[in-house]
């Protein structure tokens, strides 16, 4: 099994049974501590491969709508929780996790060159009256404080091999004894070294779930040529649950270069429109990104890129929705793109009509074809073009004036986000069925196979934005994924 799939299962499951919701059991309860002020951070050793931090205040496994009152749905959540705890080696017996857990959690993984899978370290706070015995349910009582204890279960596999309880009621458990010692040493040196991602927490202090990693997941645009190995950038992913959708937002941050979450405010600003939103929306320039657009575009669009001047650097907007598609790009005054001269349309008939300052054209073709001594009429798909101001639009359907205005506004809004100094900018927004076809969501298939009798997770929408300006060595990267949980 892929290690990243294990990480996904672990994190998603924990997040699911934690409920993604702050629940106030007492209206007079004081406001929860900001995540940057958590005492648990002192137990997070450096050089981790990933670090997940949670500051949820309480459990709310199911919401209060009728759907989540379904006993089957509730049982599914409990089954996931129990399965993960069993895998880790935790046995609560008759105890309830919500009666033990005290609102602070970190999960981190570390490279292990001697094993195929990474080592894991989990630290969480328990309530003062609870003990290690409440977590392990072993025959012999072992509730020692400040002593590393080996977890041994006959005829059972447990990922966590060692456990430790601190005097301030934190449980440290790991697959490797050395990691627990590193966690304790990290506590002792915390005042001098401070938290590893202290600068990256700026703007994230009100978040309840944050994942820090050094790498983005597989992506359409974010390849090894764009992201330099060994740089000091950090990827922060925040989690939220809205209705039945798990929302993951990832930001490339670097406190030394003043790239924080506030840098992304204008970059991720979405257009507000009541128009039918396309399933696929791509904005980029051909020169840098045509090779990466192929998984998301049809044969006609791909052939368009091949025919377009190879040195062209026009900004291009592609919108696909069901069977309809369109391509919008800026006119190049130095080297105009003549659609009539395009090889794919050279035998088509062209008819042009002007309305105000906009020029509409249709390219059509009907021929007779003989097959098996039978004459048949063969009709090719019509191609339409519009010249409106500095824009040219090519599509397989006729666009009315109102739609034309919406497309123009969308194009220029995206272009304005590019920044004059940016030599690299692209935004991809994929919705519904198209998003599940993208290669980097293959892990969802693995995850759904493992939990096929419990839940189904599908990708509803994916957004990727990249921008790089001179003299930046690395780009600003943002991804947003909406996962439907059924």
C-alpha positions in Angstrom: 0.0 0.0 0.0 1.3 3.5 -0.8 2.4 5.4 2.3 0.7 8.5 1.2 -2.6 6.6 1.1 -2.0 5.5 4.7 -1.4 9.1 5.6 -4.7 10.1 3.8 -6.6 7.4 5.7 -5.1 8.4 9.0 -5.7 12.1 8.7 -9.1 11.9 7.1 -10.3 9.4 9.6 -9.1 11.5 12.5 -10.6 14.6 11.1 -13.9 12.8 10.4 -14.4 11.5 13.9 -13.2 14.8 15.4 -16.1 16.2 13.5 -14.4 19.4 12.0 -16.6 21.5 14.3 -16.1 23.5 17.3 -18.9 22.6 19.8 -19.6 24.9 22.7 -21.0 22.7 25.5 -21.0 25.7 27.7 -22.1 29.1 26.5 -19.9 30.8 29.1 -16.9 28.8 28.0 -13.8 30.9 27.3 -12.6 31.2 23.7 -10.3 28.4 22.7 -6.6 29.0 22.5 -5.1 30.0 19.2 -3.2 27.2 17.5 0.0 29.1 17.7 -0.3 29.3 21.5 -0.7 25.5 22.1 1.6 24.0 24.6 1.6 20.8 22.6 3.8 22.5 20.0 6.8 22.1 22.3 6.6 18.3 21.8 6.9 18.5 18.0 10.5 17.5 16.9 12.1 19.1 13.9 13.0 17.3 10.6 9.5 15.8 10.3 8.2 14.8 6.9 4.7 16.1 7.7 3.2 17.7 10.7 -0.6 17.8 11.4 -1.9 20.1 14.2 -5.4 20.1 15.5 -7.0 22.3 18.1 -10.7 21.2 17.9 -12.6 21.8 21.1 -14.9 18.9 21.1 -16.4 16.0 19.3 -19.4 16.3 16.9 -19.3 13.1 14.9 -22.5 13.8 13.1 -24.3 17.0 12.3 -27.8 17.8 13.4 -29.6 17.4 10.1 -31.9 14.5 9.3 -29.3 12.8 7.0 -26.7 12.5 9.8 -29.3 11.2 12.3 -29.4 8.0 10.2 -28.0 5.2 12.4 -26.1 3.7 9.4 -24.2 6.9 8.8 -23.3 7.2 12.5 -22.2 3.6 12.6 -19.9 4.2 9.6 -18.2 7.1 11.3 -17.6 4.9 14.4 -16.3 2.1 12.3 -13.7 4.3 10.7 -12.7 5.6 14.1 -12.4 2.2 15.7 -10.5 0.8 12.7 -7.9 3.5 12.8 -7.5 3.1 16.6 -7.0 -0.7 16.2 -4.4 -0.1 13.5 -2.5 2.2 15.8 -2.7 -0.2 18.7 -5.2 1.8 20.9 -7.9 -0.1 22.7 -10.4 2.1 24.6 -12.5 -0.8 25.8 -15.6 0.8 27.3 -14.1 4.3 27.4 -15.2 7.1 25.1 -12.5 9.0 23.2 -14.3 12.3 23.8 -14.0 11.7 27.6 -10.3 11.2 27.3 -9.1 13.6 24.6 -8.4 17.2 25.7 -8.4 19.3 22.5 -4.8 19.2 21.4 -3.3 16.9 18.8 -0.2 16.6 16.6 0.6 13.8 14.1 4.0 13.8 12.4 5.9 11.3 10.2 9.6 10.8 9.7 11.8 9.2 7.1 13.0 5.8 7.9 15.7 4.5 5.5 15.7 1.0 7.0 11.9 0.5 6.5 9.5 0.8 3.5 7.1 2.9 5.5 7.8 6.1 7.5 7.8 6.3 11.3 5.0 8.1 13.0 4.8 10.2 16.2 1.4 11.1 17.7 1.1 13.5 20.6 -2.2 14.5 22.2 -3.4 15.9 25.5 -5.6 13.8 27.8 -7.8 15.0 30.7 -6.0 15.0 34.1 -8.0 12.2 35.6 -7.3 9.8 32.6 -4.3 7.4 32.3 -2.5 5.3 29.8 -4.5 2.4 30.9 -7.7 4.1 29.6 -6.1 4.1 26.1 -4.5 0.7 25.9 -6.6 -1.7 28.1 -3.8 -4.1 28.7 -4.0 -6.9 31.2 -1.2 -5.3 33.4 -1.6 -1.8 34.7 1.2 0.5 33.3 0.3 4.0 34.2 3.8 5.3 34.8 4.6 9.0 34.2 7.8 10.0 32.5 8.7 6.5 31.4 8.7 5.1 27.9 6.5 2.0 27.8 6.6 -0.7 25.1 3.2 -1.6 23.6 2.9 -5.4 23.2 -0.3 -7.1 22.0 -0.3 -10.8 21.2 -1.6 -11.8 17.8 -2.2 -8.2 16.9 -0.5 -5.6 14.7 0.0 -2.2 16.2 1.7 0.6 14.3 2.5 2.4 17.6 5.2 0.5 19.5 6.0 2.9 22.4 4.0 5.2 24.6 4.9 7.9 27.1 2.9 10.2 29.5 4.2 13.5 30.5 3.6 15.2 33.9 1.5 17.8 32.1 -0.9 15.2 30.8 0.4 14.7 27.2 0.5 11.3 25.6 3.5 10.7 23.2 3.2 7.5 21.2 5.4 6.4 18.3 6.5 3.5 16.1 10.1 4.4 17.1 11.5 4.9 20.6 14.0 7.5 19.4 11.2 9.8 18.2 9.7 9.9 21.7 13.1 10.8 23.1 13.4 13.5 20.4 10.0 14.8 21.4 11.0 15.1 25.0 14.2 16.8 24.1 12.3 19.2 21.9 10.2 20.2 24.9 13.4 20.9 26.9 14.9 23.1 24.1 11.6 24.8 23.1 12.3 28.2 24.7 15.6 28.5 22.8 14.6 27.0 19.4 10.9 27.9 19.4 8.4 26.2 17.1 9.7 25.0 13.7 6.9 26.7 11.7 6.4 29.7 13.8 6.7 32.2 10.9 4.3 30.1 8.7 1.6 30.2 11.4 1.0 33.9 10.7 -2.5 34.3 9.4 -3.4 30.7 10.4 -3.8 31.1 14.2 -7.6 30.9 14.0 -7.5 27.6 12.1 -8.4 24.4 13.8 -6.6 21.9 11.6 -3.3 22.6 9.8 -1.0 20.2 7.9 2.6 21.3 7.3 4.6 19.5 4.6 7.6 20.2 2.4 6.0 19.1 -0.9 2.8 19.6 -2.8 0.9 16.5 -3.9 1.1 15.5 -7.5 -0.3 18.2 -9.7 -1.0 19.4 -13.2 1.4 22.4 -13.1 3.6 22.0 -10.0 6.4 19.8 -11.4 10.0 19.4 -10.3 11.2 22.1 -12.7 9.1 24.7 -11.0 9.7 23.5 -7.4 13.4 23.4 -6.5 14.6 20.6 -4.3 15.8 21.6 -0.9 14.2 25.0 -0.7 12.9 26.5 2.5 9.3 26.8 1.4 6.6 25.1 3.5 3.2 23.8 2.3 0.4 24.6 4.7 -2.9 22.8 4.2 -6.0 23.8 6.2 -9.1 21.6 6.6 -12.7 22.4 7.0 -16.0 20.6 6.7 -18.9 22.3 4.9 -22.1 20.3 4.7 -20.9 17.0 3.3 -17.8 18.4 1.7 -14.3 18.2 3.1 -12.4 21.3 1.9 -8.6 21.3 1.7 -6.7 24.5 0.9 -2.9 24.4 0.4 -0.5 27.4 0.4 3.2 27.5 -0.4 4.6 29.7 2.4 8.0 31.1 3.3 8.4 33.4 6.3 11.9 34.5 5.2 10.5 35.7 1.9 7.4 37.2 3.5 5.1 34.8 1.7 2.3 34.2 4.2 -1.4 33.3 3.9 -2.3 37.0 3.4 -0.3 37.0 0.2 -3.0 34.8 -1.3 -6.1 37.0 -0.6 -6.2 38.6 -4.0 -4.8 35.6 -5.8 -7.7 33.3 -4.8 -10.5 35.8 -5.1 -13.3 34.0 -7.0 -15.5 35.7 -9.6 -19.0 36.3 -8.4 -21.4 35.3 -11.1 -24.9 33.7 -11.4 -24.1 32.4 -14.8 -23.8 28.7 -15.5 -20.3 27.9 -14.3 -18.3 25.6 -16.6 -17.0 22.2 -15.5 -13.5 23.1 -16.6 -12.0 26.6 -16.5 -8.3 27.1 -17.5 -6.5 30.4 -17.7 -2.8 30.4 -18.7 -0.4 31.4 -21.5 0.3 28.9 -24.2 4.0 29.2 -24.2 4.5 27.9 -20.7 1.5 25.6 -20.2 0.2 24.0 -23.3 1.8 20.6 -22.5 0.1 20.5 -19.1 -3.4 21.4 -20.4 -3.7 18.2 -22.5 -5.3 16.0 -19.7 -8.1 18.6 -19.4 -8.8 19.6 -23.0 -10.4 17.8 -26.0 -8.8 16.9 -29.4 -9.9 20.1 -31.1 -8.4 22.3 -28.4 -5.2 20.3 -28.4 -4.9 20.6 -32.1 -5.5 24.4 -31.7 -2.4 24.6 -29.5 -0.4 22.7 -32.1 -1.5 25.1 -34.8 -1.0 28.3 -32.8 2.3 30.1 -33.3 4.9 28.2 -31.2 6.4 31.5 -29.9 3.0 33.0 -29.0 2.6 34.1 -25.4 -1.1 35.2 -25.5 -3.1 34.7 -22.4 -5.7 32.0 -23.1 -9.0 31.1 -21.3 -10.6 27.7 -21.9 -14.1 26.9 -20.7 -15.6 23.5 -21.1 -19.0 22.4 -19.9 -20.5 19.1 -21.1 -20.3 19.1 -24.9 -19.7 22.9 -25.2 -16.2 24.4 -25.3 -14.7 27.7 -26.1 -11.2 29.3 -26.3 -10.6 33.0 -25.6 -7.3 34.7 -26.2 -5.9 38.2 -26.8 -5.2 39.3 -30.3 -1.6 39.5 -31.2 -1.1 42.6 -33.3 2.3 41.6 -34.5 1.3 38.2 -35.7 -2.4 37.8 -36.1 -3.8 34.2 -35.8 -5.9 33.7 -38.9 -8.4 31.0 -38.3 -9.3 30.7 -42.0 -5.7 29.6 -42.8 -5.9 26.9 -40.1 -5.4 23.4 -41.7 -8.3 21.9 -39.8 -10.7 24.5 -41.3 -9.2 25.2 -44.8 -12.1 23.4 -46.6 -14.8 24.9 -44.4 -17.2 27.6 -45.7 -17.0 30.9 -43.8 -19.8 33.4 -43.2 -19.3 36.6 -41.3 -21.8 39.0 -39.7 -20.9 42.2 -37.8 -22.9 43.5 -34.9 -21.8 46.9 -33.5 -18.1 46.5 -33.2 -18.2 42.7 -32.7 -17.5 40.4 -35.7 -19.2 37.0 -35.7 -18.1 34.2 -38.0 -19.2 30.6 -38.6 -17.2 27.9 -40.3 -19.3 25.0 -41.7 -18.8 22.0 -43.9 -21.2 19.5 -45.6 -20.0 16.9 -48.1 -21.3 13.9 -49.8 -19.7 10.6 -49.1 -20.1 7.2 -50.9 -20.0 4.1 -48.8 -21.1 0.6 -49.8 -22.6 2.1 -53.0 -24.7 4.5 -50.9 -24.4 8.3 -51.1 -24.6 9.9 -47.7 -24.4 13.5 -46.4 -21.6 14.1 -44.0 -21.9 17.1 -41.8 -19.0 18.4 -39.8 -19.3 20.2 -36.5 -19.6 24.0 -36.9 -16.9 26.2 -35.5 -17.7 29.8 -34.4 -15.5 32.8 -33.8 -16.0 36.2 -32.4 -13.8 39.2 -32.4 -14.7 41.5 -29.6 -12.4 44.4 -28.7 -8.9 42.9 -28.1 -10.3 39.4 -27.6 -10.9 36.6 -30.0 -13.2 33.7 -29.1 -13.4 30.3 -30.8 -16.1 27.8 -29.8 -18.4 25.0 -31.0 -21.5 26.9 -30.1 -23.0 30.3 -30.9 -22.5 32.8 -28.0 -25.0 35.5 -27.4 -24.1 39.1 -26.3 -24.8 38.6 -22.6 -22.6 35.5 -22.5 -19.9 37.3 -24.4 -19.9 40.1 -21.8 -19.5 37.5 -19.0 -16.6 35.8 -20.8 -14.8 39.1 -21.4 -15.2 40.1 -17.7 -13.9 36.7 -16.6 -10.9 36.9 -18.9 -9.8 40.4 -17.8 -10.4 39.6 -14.1 -8.0 36.7 -14.4 -5.6 38.7 -16.4 -5.5 41.5 -13.8 -4.6 38.9 -11.1 -1.6 38.0 -13.2 0.4 41.1 -12.1 2.5 43.0 -14.6 5.7 41.6 -13.3 4.5 38.0 -13.4 6.1 35.8 -16.2 4.2 32.8 -15.0 0.5 32.6 -14.1 -2.2 30.0 -14.5 -5.5 29.1 -12.8 -7.3 25.8 -13.3 -10.8 25.1 -11.9 -12.2 21.7 -12.5 -15.6 20.6 -11.3 -17.8 17.5 -11.1 -17.0 14.4 -13.2 -14.0 16.0 -14.9 -12.1 16.4 -11.7 -12.2 12.7 -11.0 -10.4 12.0 -14.3 -7.3 13.9 -13.5 -4.3 11.7 -12.8 -3.4 13.1 -9.5 -6.6 11.9 -7.9 -5.8 8.3 -8.5 -5.3 8.0 -4.7 -9.0 8.5 -4.2 -9.6 5.2 -6.0 -7.3 3.4 -3.5 -8.9 5.1 -0.6 -12.4 4.3 -1.8 -11.5 0.7 -2.3 -10.4 0.4 1.3 -13.5 2.0 2.8 -15.9 1.0 0.1 -18.4 -0.5 2.6 -18.2 2.5 4.9 -18.0 5.7 3.0 -17.4 7.0 -0.5 -15.1 10.0 -1.1 -15.3 11.8 -4.5 -13.7 14.9 -5.8 -16.2 17.7 -6.4 -13.9 20.6 -7.4 -10.2 21.3 -7.7 -8.5 24.7 -8.1 -4.9 25.3 -8.8 -3.2 28.7 -9.1 0.4 29.4 -9.8 2.2 32.8 -10.1 5.8 33.7 -10.3 7.3 37.2 -10.8 10.9 38.5 -11.1 13.0 38.2 -9.0 11.3 35.4 -7.1 13.2 32.1 -7.2 10.1 30.0 -6.5 6.4 30.6 -7.4 3.4 31.3 -5.3 1.3 28.1 -5.4 -2.2 27.5 -4.2 -4.5 24.5 -4.4 -8.1 23.9 -3.2 -9.9 20.6 -3.2 -13.5 19.9 -2.3 -14.1 16.2 -1.5 -17.7 14.9 -1.3 -18.3 12.5 1.5 -21.2 10.1 1.1 
